[in-house]
Amino acid sequence: MYKVLLVESDSDFQKLFSLNLNAYIGAHTVQSQSSEDAILSLDNDEEGIDLIICRYKLGEEIVTQEIVDYLNDSMQIIPVLSMGDMQQEYQGVTAINGNDWKEVIRESAKILEVTSKKMMEHNESLDQFFAIPIENLASVDTEVCDVDVFIYESDNFDQIIEKGEPFPFILIEEMTGSGIELLYVKKNDRLKFINQMTANILMALRDPNISEDKEITLSGVAFDTVRDMLELSGMTDVAIELANESVNSMVKLVNQTDPLFALLEKIKKNTGSYLYQHSVLIAAIAHHIVLKMDWGSQEHANKICFIAMFHDICLENDEQAKINSQIALSRSDLSPRDKKLVEQHALKASMLIKANPKAPYGADSIILQHHGKLNGIGFSNELNSSLSQLAIVFVVAEDYCERIISIEPEFFKRENVMNAMKRKFHKGMYLKVVEALETMGL
């Protein structure tokens, strides 16, 4: 088996690349989050690394340069695959613009000289299955599983749960503890599996004795499950029902937790999804602001939480969700297809919500405007006074949320942040919203 060193800080991309490197070319992946971690792994490696895959830059760190310098200094010859817009060429380094995992797999196969025949065999096998996070299974109580469940090991899919048989909680717990992250269902069974997951999540979230940790975890699972349901079936009544339960959990969590950093720590403890963390924090901030406005009501506060749940529902991963301006989008390493998705995600999400009459009235319009553009395409660089009041609340809340997530608590200076926000949102309704925000503890 090939051994690949992957230098990647985003957990979603770590999983995506590791899964597909193993599945398509039979490679075992060693993961590092920085060039420093990668160099430490190389120093301690005794078996030999066949390929290093990294981003050209992680934050301000030029990872490719650090890796190449280390290899030269230690007189090692290991091929490097670098993702992103490289500023210069390096000997022994293959460059890929963007982070398309299929392109990463193709180039890795060329470097490792994996034959196309073997790749086709893996492709044909994988096309029959759909990956599910094992934590989703571990979080949901069910007596029996409605579909067969498989694990992927040694180039094979081995069945570990049989349809209709008692659910093996102990086995799932042991596998989770051993570091296994993904299990599989047959693609034809995916909708049936999601429907079973939905029924069990709804039942668990409605249990009055559910613990806070369990509720946060399940709300995160519900968030992911709604996304799967939208992809398979669109905005159905069941999807709205599950979304509403997740929103109810959001509201309860928001009302029970203060300050915001304590809320963020609770969420991080129980789910690693930036998309979910981002949504809950926006819900908490916007919920507070709305109830401080002279026109705000509890109905508005609940609606803003629903909007927080769905505003980024069409985005596919955390990297896309972290882009918050037109400049950041243009400078990103995303593929043209992904950039178009980010640019149009507000419009797409609005259309999904508008298609279901059970969604809160007007929620689609707020989602359409949540990046300051009336048409839901792109990011506004100016304060648009034509936005609805709730949309302006959301714009300000999202900005404040991103500042909180990006700064460690010990370095967060509220006065500095509020001054920066007053400079940015300096007039009209925007300034009134910031003044309402100022009454919040954090």
Contacts in CASP RR format, 6 or more apart in sequence:
PFRMAT RR
TARGET T0000
AUTHOR 0000-0000-0000
METHOD contacts of the structure
MODEL  1
MYKVLLVESDSDFQKLFSLNLNAYIGAHTVQSQSSEDAILSLDNDEEGID
LIICRYKLGEEIVTQEIVDYLNDSMQIIPVLSMGDMQQEYQGVTAINGND
WKEVIRESAKILEVTSKKMMEHNESLDQFFAIPIENLASVDTEVCDVDVF
IYESDNFDQIIEKGEPFPFILIEEMTGSGIELLYVKKNDRLKFINQMTAN
ILMALRDPNISEDKEITLSGVAFDTVRDMLELSGMTDVAIELANESVNSM
VKLVNQTDPLFALLEKIKKNTGSYLYQHSVLIAAIAHHIVLKMDWGSQEH
ANKICFIAMFHDICLENDEQAKINSQIALSRSDLSPRDKKLVEQHALKAS
MLIKANPKAPYGADSIILQHHGKLNGIGFSNELNSSLSQLAIVFVVAEDY
CERIISIEPEFFKRENVMNAMKRKFHKGMYLKVVEALETMGL
1 26 0 8 1.000
1 27 0 8 1.000
1 28 0 8 1.000
2 25 0 8 1.000
2 26 0 8 1.000
2 27 0 8 1.000
2 28 0 8 1.000
2 50 0 8 1.000
2 51 0 8 1.000
2 112 0 8 1.000
2 114 0 8 1.000
3 27 0 8 1.000
3 28 0 8 1.000
3 30 0 8 1.000
3 47 0 8 1.000
3 48 0 8 1.000
3 49 0 8 1.000
3 50 0 8 1.000
3 51 0 8 1.000
4 21 0 8 1.000
4 27 0 8 1.000
4 28 0 8 1.000
4 29 0 8 1.000
4 30 0 8 1.000
4 49 0 8 1.000
4 50 0 8 1.000
4 51 0 8 1.000
4 52 0 8 1.000
4 53 0 8 1.000
4 108 0 8 1.000
5 29 0 8 1.000
5 30 0 8 1.000
5 32 0 8 1.000
5 38 0 8 1.000
5 41 0 8 1.000
5 42 0 8 1.000
5 45 0 8 1.000
5 49 0 8 1.000
5 51 0 8 1.000
5 52 0 8 1.000
5 53 0 8 1.000
6 14 0 8 1.000
6 17 0 8 1.000
6 18 0 8 1.000
6 21 0 8 1.000
6 29 0 8 1.000
6 30 0 8 1.000
6 31 0 8 1.000
6 32 0 8 1.000
6 53 0 8 1.000
6 54 0 8 1.000
7 32 0 8 1.000
7 33 0 8 1.000
7 34 0 8 1.000
7 35 0 8 1.000
7 37 0 8 1.000
7 38 0 8 1.000
7 52 0 8 1.000
7 53 0 8 1.000
7 54 0 8 1.000
7 55 0 8 1.000
7 58 0 8 1.000
7 63 0 8 1.000
7 67 0 8 1.000
8 14 0 8 1.000
8 17 0 8 1.000
8 31 0 8 1.000
8 32 0 8 1.000
8 33 0 8 1.000
8 53 0 8 1.000
8 54 0 8 1.000
8 55 0 8 1.000
8 58 0 8 1.000
9 33 0 8 1.000
9 34 0 8 1.000
9 58 0 8 1.000
10 317 0 8 1.000
10 318 0 8 1.000
10 319 0 8 1.000
11 272 0 8 1.000
11 318 0 8 1.000
12 317 0 8 1.000
12 318 0 8 1.000
12 319 0 8 1.000
13 99 0 8 1.000
13 317 0 8 1.000
13 319 0 8 1.000
14 31 0 8 1.000
15 181 0 8 1.000
15 182 0 8 1.000
16 101 0 8 1.000
16 317 0 8 1.000
17 29 0 8 1.000
17 53 0 8 1.000
17 101 0 8 1.000
17 104 0 8 1.000
18 29 0 8 1.000
18 31 0 8 1.000
19 131 0 8 1.000
19 182 0 8 1.000
20 101 0 8 1.000
20 104 0 8 1.000
20 105 0 8 1.000
21 27 0 8 1.000
21 29 0 8 1.000
21 53 0 8 1.000
21 104 0 8 1.000
21 105 0 8 1.000
21 108 0 8 1.000
22 28 0 8 1.000
22 29 0 8 1.000
22 152 0 8 1.000
23 122 0 8 1.000
23 126 0 8 1.000
23 152 0 8 1.000
24 105 0 8 1.000
24 109 0 8 1.000
24 119 0 8 1.000
24 122 0 8 1.000
24 123 0 8 1.000
24 126 0 8 1.000
25 105 0 8 1.000
25 108 0 8 1.000
25 109 0 8 1.000
25 112 0 8 1.000
25 114 0 8 1.000
25 118 0 8 1.000
25 119 0 8 1.000
25 122 0 8 1.000
26 114 0 8 1.000
26 122 0 8 1.000
26 155 0 8 1.000
27 50 0 8 1.000
27 51 0 8 1.000
27 108 0 8 1.000
27 112 0 8 1.000
30 41 0 8 1.000
30 45 0 8 1.000
30 49 0 8 1.000
32 38 0 8 1.000
32 40 0 8 1.000
32 41 0 8 1.000
33 58 0 8 1.000
34 58 0 8 1.000
34 61 0 8 1.000
34 63 0 8 1.000
35 54 0 8 1.000
35 58 0 8 1.000
35 61 0 8 1.000
35 63 0 8 1.000
35 66 0 8 1.000
35 67 0 8 1.000
35 70 0 8 1.000
36 66 0 8 1.000
38 52 0 8 1.000
38 54 0 8 1.000
38 63 0 8 1.000
38 66 0 8 1.000
38 67 0 8 1.000
39 66 0 8 1.000
39 67 0 8 1.000
39 70 0 8 1.000
41 49 0 8 1.000
42 49 0 8 1.000
42 70 0 8 1.000
42 74 0 8 1.000
42 76 0 8 1.000
42 78 0 8 1.000
49 78 0 8 1.000
50 78 0 8 1.000
50 79 0 8 1.000
50 112 0 8 1.000
51 78 0 8 1.000
51 79 0 8 1.000
51 80 0 8 1.000
51 81 0 8 1.000
51 108 0 8 1.000
51 111 0 8 1.000
51 112 0 8 1.000
52 67 0 8 1.000
52 78 0 8 1.000
52 79 0 8 1.000
52 80 0 8 1.000
52 81 0 8 1.000
53 80 0 8 1.000
53 81 0 8 1.000
53 83 0 8 1.000
53 104 0 8 1.000
53 108 0 8 1.000
54 63 0 8 1.000
54 64 0 8 1.000
54 67 0 8 1.000
54 80 0 8 1.000
54 81 0 8 1.000
54 82 0 8 1.000
54 83 0 8 1.000
55 63 0 8 1.000
55 64 0 8 1.000
55 82 0 8 1.000
55 83 0 8 1.000
55 84 0 8 1.000
55 99 0 8 1.000
55 333 0 8 1.000
56 62 0 8 1.000
56 63 0 8 1.000
56 64 0 8 1.000
56 82 0 8 1.000
56 83 0 8 1.000
56 84 0 8 1.000
56 85 0 8 1.000
56 86 0 8 1.000
56 87 0 8 1.000
56 95 0 8 1.000
56 333 0 8 1.000
57 63 0 8 1.000
57 64 0 8 1.000
57 84 0 8 1.000
63 82 0 8 1.000
64 80 0 8 1.000
64 82 0 8 1.000
64 86 0 8 1.000
64 90 0 8 1.000
64 93 0 8 1.000
65 90 0 8 1.000
67 80 0 8 1.000
68 80 0 8 1.000
68 90 0 8 1.000
68 93 0 8 1.000
71 77 0 8 1.000
71 78 0 8 1.000
71 80 0 8 1.000
79 92 0 8 1.000
79 93 0 8 1.000
79 94 0 8 1.000
79 111 0 8 1.000
80 90 0 8 1.000
80 92 0 8 1.000
80 93 0 8 1.000
80 94 0 8 1.000
81 93 0 8 1.000
81 94 0 8 1.000
81 96 0 8 1.000
81 104 0 8 1.000
81 107 0 8 1.000
81 108 0 8 1.000
81 111 0 8 1.000
82 90 0 8 1.000
82 93 0 8 1.000
82 94 0 8 1.000
82 95 0 8 1.000
82 96 0 8 1.000
83 96 0 8 1.000
83 97 0 8 1.000
83 98 0 8 1.000
83 99 0 8 1.000
83 104 0 8 1.000
83 333 0 8 1.000
84 95 0 8 1.000
84 96 0 8 1.000
84 97 0 8 1.000
84 98 0 8 1.000
84 99 0 8 1.000
84 333 0 8 1.000
85 97 0 8 1.000
85 98 0 8 1.000
85 333 0 8 1.000
86 93 0 8 1.000
86 95 0 8 1.000
89 95 0 8 1.000
94 107 0 8 1.000
94 111 0 8 1.000
96 103 0 8 1.000
96 104 0 8 1.000
96 107 0 8 1.000
97 333 0 8 1.000
98 333 0 8 1.000
98 334 0 8 1.000
98 335 0 8 1.000
99 319 0 8 1.000
99 333 0 8 1.000
99 334 0 8 1.000
99 335 0 8 1.000
100 335 0 8 1.000
108 114 0 8 1.000
109 116 0 8 1.000
109 119 0 8 1.000
122 155 0 8 1.000
125 157 0 8 1.000
127 187 0 8 1.000
128 186 0 8 1.000
128 187 0 8 1.000
129 150 0 8 1.000
129 152 0 8 1.000
129 157 0 8 1.000
129 184 0 8 1.000
129 185 0 8 1.000
129 186 0 8 1.000
129 187 0 8 1.000
130 184 0 8 1.000
130 185 0 8 1.000
130 186 0 8 1.000
130 187 0 8 1.000
130 190 0 8 1.000
131 182 0 8 1.000
131 183 0 8 1.000
131 184 0 8 1.000
132 182 0 8 1.000
132 183 0 8 1.000
132 184 0 8 1.000
132 185 0 8 1.000
132 193 0 8 1.000
133 181 0 8 1.000
133 182 0 8 1.000
133 224 0 8 1.000
134 172 0 8 1.000
134 175 0 8 1.000
134 176 0 8 1.000
134 180 0 8 1.000
134 181 0 8 1.000
134 182 0 8 1.000
134 183 0 8 1.000
135 176 0 8 1.000
135 181 0 8 1.000
135 217 0 8 1.000
135 221 0 8 1.000
136 197 0 8 1.000
136 221 0 8 1.000
136 224 0 8 1.000
136 225 0 8 1.000
137 149 0 8 1.000
137 172 0 8 1.000
137 183 0 8 1.000
138 172 0 8 1.000
138 173 0 8 1.000
138 176 0 8 1.000
139 214 0 8 1.000
139 217 0 8 1.000
139 218 0 8 1.000
139 221 0 8 1.000
140 197 0 8 1.000
140 200 0 8 1.000
140 201 0 8 1.000
140 204 0 8 1.000
140 218 0 8 1.000
140 221 0 8 1.000
141 200 0 8 1.000
141 204 0 8 1.000
142 167 0 8 1.000
142 196 0 8 1.000
142 200 0 8 1.000
143 166 0 8 1.000
143 167 0 8 1.000
144 164 0 8 1.000
144 165 0 8 1.000
144 166 0 8 1.000
144 167 0 8 1.000
145 161 0 8 1.000
145 162 0 8 1.000
145 163 0 8 1.000
145 164 0 8 1.000
145 165 0 8 1.000
145 167 0 8 1.000
145 196 0 8 1.000
146 163 0 8 1.000
146 164 0 8 1.000
146 192 0 8 1.000
146 193 0 8 1.000
146 195 0 8 1.000
146 196 0 8 1.000
147 163 0 8 1.000
147 185 0 8 1.000
147 186 0 8 1.000
147 189 0 8 1.000
147 192 0 8 1.000
147 193 0 8 1.000
147 196 0 8 1.000
148 159 0 8 1.000
148 161 0 8 1.000
148 162 0 8 1.000
148 163 0 8 1.000
148 185 0 8 1.000
148 186 0 8 1.000
148 189 0 8 1.000
149 159 0 8 1.000
149 160 0 8 1.000
149 161 0 8 1.000
149 183 0 8 1.000
149 184 0 8 1.000
149 185 0 8 1.000
150 157 0 8 1.000
150 158 0 8 1.000
150 159 0 8 1.000
150 160 0 8 1.000
150 183 0 8 1.000
150 184 0 8 1.000
150 185 0 8 1.000
150 186 0 8 1.000
151 157 0 8 1.000
151 158 0 8 1.000
151 160 0 8 1.000
151 175 0 8 1.000
151 180 0 8 1.000
151 183 0 8 1.000
151 184 0 8 1.000
152 158 0 8 1.000
152 182 0 8 1.000
152 184 0 8 1.000
157 184 0 8 1.000
160 168 0 8 1.000
160 171 0 8 1.000
160 183 0 8 1.000
161 167 0 8 1.000
161 168 0 8 1.000
175 183 0 8 1.000
185 193 0 8 1.000
190 228 0 8 1.000
190 232 0 8 1.000
191 232 0 8 1.000
191 233 0 8 1.000
194 225 0 8 1.000
194 228 0 8 1.000
194 229 0 8 1.000
194 232 0 8 1.000
195 238 0 8 1.000
197 221 0 8 1.000
197 225 0 8 1.000
198 225 0 8 1.000
198 229 0 8 1.000
198 238 0 8 1.000
198 242 0 8 1.000
201 218 0 8 1.000
201 221 0 8 1.000
201 222 0 8 1.000
201 225 0 8 1.000
201 242 0 8 1.000
201 245 0 8 1.000
202 241 0 8 1.000
202 242 0 8 1.000
202 245 0 8 1.000
204 210 0 8 1.000
204 214 0 8 1.000
204 218 0 8 1.000
205 215 0 8 1.000
205 218 0 8 1.000
205 219 0 8 1.000
205 222 0 8 1.000
205 245 0 8 1.000
205 246 0 8 1.000
205 248 0 8 1.000
205 249 0 8 1.000
206 245 0 8 1.000
210 218 0 8 1.000
212 253 0 8 1.000
212 256 0 8 1.000
212 266 0 8 1.000
213 269 0 8 1.000
213 270 0 8 1.000
215 249 0 8 1.000
215 252 0 8 1.000
215 253 0 8 1.000
216 249 0 8 1.000
216 253 0 8 1.000
216 266 0 8 1.000
216 267 0 8 1.000
216 269 0 8 1.000
216 270 0 8 1.000
216 271 0 8 1.000
217 270 0 8 1.000
217 271 0 8 1.000
218 249 0 8 1.000
219 246 0 8 1.000
219 249 0 8 1.000
219 250 0 8 1.000
219 253 0 8 1.000
219 276 0 8 1.000
219 280 0 8 1.000
220 246 0 8 1.000
220 270 0 8 1.000
220 271 0 8 1.000
220 273 0 8 1.000
220 276 0 8 1.000
222 242 0 8 1.000
222 243 0 8 1.000
222 245 0 8 1.000
222 246 0 8 1.000
222 249 0 8 1.000
223 246 0 8 1.000
223 273 0 8 1.000
223 275 0 8 1.000
223 276 0 8 1.000
223 279 0 8 1.000
223 309 0 8 1.000
224 273 0 8 1.000
224 276 0 8 1.000
225 242 0 8 1.000
226 239 0 8 1.000
226 242 0 8 1.000
226 243 0 8 1.000
226 246 0 8 1.000
226 309 0 8 1.000
226 313 0 8 1.000
227 313 0 8 1.000
229 236 0 8 1.000
229 238 0 8 1.000
229 239 0 8 1.000
229 242 0 8 1.000
230 239 0 8 1.000
230 313 0 8 1.000
230 352 0 8 1.000
233 239 0 8 1.000
234 352 0 8 1.000
234 355 0 8 1.000
235 352 0 8 1.000
235 353 0 8 1.000
235 355 0 8 1.000
235 356 0 8 1.000
235 359 0 8 1.000
236 356 0 8 1.000
237 356 0 8 1.000
237 358 0 8 1.000
239 356 0 8 1.000
240 356 0 8 1.000
240 358 0 8 1.000
240 359 0 8 1.000
243 306 0 8 1.000
243 309 0 8 1.000
243 310 0 8 1.000
244 306 0 8 1.000
246 309 0 8 1.000
247 283 0 8 1.000
247 302 0 8 1.000
247 305 0 8 1.000
247 306 0 8 1.000
247 309 0 8 1.000
250 279 0 8 1.000
250 280 0 8 1.000
250 283 0 8 1.000
250 284 0 8 1.000
250 305 0 8 1.000
250 308 0 8 1.000
250 309 0 8 1.000
251 283 0 8 1.000
251 287 0 8 1.000
251 301 0 8 1.000
251 302 0 8 1.000
251 305 0 8 1.000
253 263 0 8 1.000
253 266 0 8 1.000
253 280 0 8 1.000
253 284 0 8 1.000
254 263 0 8 1.000
254 280 0 8 1.000
254 283 0 8 1.000
254 284 0 8 1.000
254 287 0 8 1.000
254 288 0 8 1.000
254 305 0 8 1.000
257 263 0 8 1.000
257 266 0 8 1.000
257 284 0 8 1.000
258 441 0 8 1.000
259 441 0 8 1.000
259 442 0 8 1.000
260 281 0 8 1.000
260 284 0 8 1.000
260 285 0 8 1.000
260 404 0 8 1.000
260 440 0 8 1.000
260 441 0 8 1.000
260 442 0 8 1.000
261 404 0 8 1.000
261 409 0 8 1.000
261 412 0 8 1.000
261 442 0 8 1.000
263 280 0 8 1.000
263 281 0 8 1.000
263 284 0 8 1.000
264 277 0 8 1.000
264 281 0 8 1.000
264 404 0 8 1.000
264 405 0 8 1.000
267 276 0 8 1.000
267 277 0 8 1.000
267 280 0 8 1.000
267 281 0 8 1.000
268 277 0 8 1.000
271 277 0 8 1.000
273 318 0 8 1.000
274 318 0 8 1.000
274 321 0 8 1.000
274 322 0 8 1.000
274 405 0 8 1.000
275 312 0 8 1.000
275 315 0 8 1.000
275 317 0 8 1.000
275 318 0 8 1.000
275 321 0 8 1.000
277 405 0 8 1.000
278 312 0 8 1.000
278 321 0 8 1.000
278 401 0 8 1.000
278 402 0 8 1.000
278 405 0 8 1.000
279 308 0 8 1.000
279 309 0 8 1.000
279 311 0 8 1.000
279 312 0 8 1.000
280 308 0 8 1.000
281 401 0 8 1.000
281 404 0 8 1.000
281 405 0 8 1.000
282 308 0 8 1.000
282 311 0 8 1.000
282 394 0 8 1.000
282 397 0 8 1.000
282 398 0 8 1.000
282 401 0 8 1.000
283 304 0 8 1.000
283 305 0 8 1.000
283 308 0 8 1.000
283 309 0 8 1.000
285 397 0 8 1.000
285 400 0 8 1.000
285 401 0 8 1.000
285 437 0 8 1.000
285 440 0 8 1.000
286 301 0 8 1.000
286 304 0 8 1.000
286 305 0 8 1.000
286 307 0 8 1.000
286 308 0 8 1.000
286 393 0 8 1.000
286 394 0 8 1.000
286 397 0 8 1.000
287 301 0 8 1.000
287 304 0 8 1.000
287 305 0 8 1.000
288 436 0 8 1.000
288 437 0 8 1.000
288 439 0 8 1.000
288 440 0 8 1.000
289 393 0 8 1.000
289 396 0 8 1.000
289 397 0 8 1.000
289 433 0 8 1.000
289 436 0 8 1.000
289 437 0 8 1.000
289 440 0 8 1.000
290 296 0 8 1.000
290 297 0 8 1.000
290 300 0 8 1.000
290 301 0 8 1.000
290 304 0 8 1.000
290 390 0 8 1.000
290 393 0 8 1.000
291 298 0 8 1.000
291 301 0 8 1.000
292 436 0 8 1.000
292 439 0 8 1.000
293 389 0 8 1.000
293 393 0 8 1.000
293 432 0 8 1.000
293 433 0 8 1.000
293 436 0 8 1.000
295 389 0 8 1.000
300 390 0 8 1.000
302 360 0 8 1.000
303 360 0 8 1.000
303 362 0 8 1.000
303 363 0 8 1.000
303 366 0 8 1.000
303 390 0 8 1.000
304 366 0 8 1.000
304 390 0 8 1.000
304 393 0 8 1.000
304 394 0 8 1.000
304 397 0 8 1.000
306 359 0 8 1.000
306 360 0 8 1.000
306 363 0 8 1.000
307 363 0 8 1.000
307 366 0 8 1.000
307 367 0 8 1.000
307 370 0 8 1.000
307 390 0 8 1.000
307 394 0 8 1.000
308 394 0 8 1.000
310 349 0 8 1.000
310 352 0 8 1.000
310 353 0 8 1.000
310 363 0 8 1.000
310 367 0 8 1.000
311 346 0 8 1.000
311 349 0 8 1.000
311 367 0 8 1.000
311 370 0 8 1.000
311 394 0 8 1.000
312 321 0 8 1.000
312 345 0 8 1.000
312 349 0 8 1.000
313 349 0 8 1.000
313 352 0 8 1.000
314 341 0 8 1.000
314 345 0 8 1.000
314 348 0 8 1.000
314 349 0 8 1.000
314 352 0 8 1.000
315 321 0 8 1.000
315 341 0 8 1.000
315 342 0 8 1.000
315 345 0 8 1.000
316 338 0 8 1.000
316 341 0 8 1.000
319 332 0 8 1.000
319 334 0 8 1.000
320 334 0 8 1.000
320 338 0 8 1.000
320 341 0 8 1.000
320 342 0 8 1.000
320 345 0 8 1.000
323 329 0 8 1.000
323 332 0 8 1.000
323 334 0 8 1.000
323 342 0 8 1.000
324 371 0 8 1.000
324 379 0 8 1.000
324 398 0 8 1.000
324 399 0 8 1.000
324 402 0 8 1.000
325 379 0 8 1.000
325 381 0 8 1.000
326 378 0 8 1.000
326 379 0 8 1.000
326 381 0 8 1.000
329 339 0 8 1.000
329 342 0 8 1.000
329 343 0 8 1.000
329 378 0 8 1.000
329 379 0 8 1.000
330 339 0 8 1.000
332 339 0 8 1.000
334 342 0 8 1.000
341 348 0 8 1.000
343 377 0 8 1.000
343 378 0 8 1.000
344 376 0 8 1.000
344 377 0 8 1.000
344 378 0 8 1.000
346 367 0 8 1.000
346 368 0 8 1.000
346 369 0 8 1.000
346 370 0 8 1.000
346 371 0 8 1.000
346 373 0 8 1.000
346 376 0 8 1.000
346 377 0 8 1.000
346 378 0 8 1.000
347 368 0 8 1.000
347 375 0 8 1.000
347 376 0 8 1.000
347 377 0 8 1.000
349 367 0 8 1.000
350 364 0 8 1.000
350 365 0 8 1.000
350 367 0 8 1.000
350 368 0 8 1.000
350 376 0 8 1.000
351 364 0 8 1.000
353 359 0 8 1.000
353 363 0 8 1.000
353 364 0 8 1.000
353 367 0 8 1.000
354 364 0 8 1.000
365 388 0 8 1.000
365 391 0 8 1.000
366 388 0 8 1.000
366 390 0 8 1.000
366 391 0 8 1.000
366 394 0 8 1.000
368 374 0 8 1.000
368 375 0 8 1.000
368 376 0 8 1.000
369 376 0 8 1.000
369 384 0 8 1.000
369 387 0 8 1.000
369 388 0 8 1.000
369 391 0 8 1.000
369 394 0 8 1.000
369 395 0 8 1.000
370 391 0 8 1.000
370 394 0 8 1.000
370 395 0 8 1.000
370 398 0 8 1.000
371 378 0 8 1.000
371 379 0 8 1.000
371 380 0 8 1.000
371 395 0 8 1.000
372 379 0 8 1.000
372 380 0 8 1.000
372 384 0 8 1.000
372 387 0 8 1.000
372 391 0 8 1.000
372 395 0 8 1.000
373 379 0 8 1.000
373 380 0 8 1.000
373 384 0 8 1.000
374 384 0 8 1.000
374 386 0 8 1.000
374 387 0 8 1.000
383 425 0 8 1.000
383 426 0 8 1.000
383 427 0 8 1.000
383 430 0 8 1.000
385 428 0 8 1.000
385 429 0 8 1.000
387 395 0 8 1.000
389 429 0 8 1.000
392 429 0 8 1.000
392 430 0 8 1.000
392 433 0 8 1.000
393 433 0 8 1.000
395 430 0 8 1.000
396 421 0 8 1.000
396 425 0 8 1.000
396 430 0 8 1.000
396 433 0 8 1.000
396 434 0 8 1.000
396 437 0 8 1.000
397 437 0 8 1.000
399 421 0 8 1.000
399 424 0 8 1.000
399 425 0 8 1.000
400 417 0 8 1.000
400 421 0 8 1.000
400 437 0 8 1.000
403 417 0 8 1.000
403 420 0 8 1.000
403 421 0 8 1.000
404 412 0 8 1.000
404 442 0 8 1.000
407 417 0 8 1.000
412 442 0 8 1.000
414 442 0 8 1.000
418 434 0 8 1.000
418 437 0 8 1.000
418 438 0 8 1.000
421 434 0 8 1.000
421 437 0 8 1.000
422 431 0 8 1.000
422 434 0 8 1.000
425 431 0 8 1.000
425 433 0 8 1.000
425 434 0 8 1.000
END
